[in-house]
Amino acid sequence: MADKHPAQFPADTGEPVRLNARVSGVVQAVGFRYWTVRKAEELGLTGTVRNNDDGTVGIVAEGPQSVVLELRRWLRSPEAPGRVDDVQEAVSVATGTFSDFRVAY
């Protein structure tokens, strides 16, 4: 079951935000990273997704707050591949580091 207490987003000032998320459950070897890239590209976000050594998937996504919130909703929904048991997350100001969204190795 997904985390019932997601990170609190600050009031939307119109400035881009960064979501750092750690997704646990059955999220490796199920296409999770590739579907996450597809969803992020569809939403126009930038960032990365990677498999972590502990079996979780790490996501860094930047973009308008309302759009980042849509990615966060998708991560917790039945639309996400595999089985998401928990999403740990933190929100901060976007850094503008990324030019696209891709799988990081």
RAQUIJO-V917060 format. One record per backbone hydrogen bond with DSSP energy under -1.0 kcal/mol. NH is the residue of the N-H (numbers start at 1). CO is the residue of the C=O. E is the energy in kcal/mol with one decimal. If there is no record, write none. Layout:
BEGIN
nh->{NH,NH}
co->{CO,CO}
e->{E,E}
END
This chain:
BEGIN
nh->{17,18,19,20,21,22,23,24,26,27,35,36,37,38,39,40,41,42,43,45,46,47,48,49,50,52,55,57,58,59,60,61,62,63,68,69,70,71,72,73,74,75,76,77,80,83,85,86,88,90,92,94,102,104}
co->{63,92,61,90,59,88,57,86,83,25,31,32,33,34,35,36,37,38,39,40,62,100,60,102,58,56,52,23,50,21,48,19,46,17,64,65,66,67,68,69,70,71,72,74,77,26,24,24,22,20,18,16,47,49}
e->{-2.8,-3.1,-3.0,-2.7,-3.0,-2.8,-3.1,-2.6,-2.3,-1.3,-2.4,-2.1,-2.4,-2.2,-2.5,-2.9,-2.8,-2.3,-1.9,-2.7,-2.1,-2.8,-2.1,-1.5,-2.4,-3.0,-1.9,-2.3,-2.8,-2.8,-2.6,-2.3,-3.1,-1.8,-2.5,-2.6,-1.1,-1.8,-2.4,-2.3,-2.3,-2.5,-1.2,-1.4,-1.2,-1.9,-2.9,-1.6,-2.5,-2.1,-2.2,-1.6,-1.8,-2.6}
END
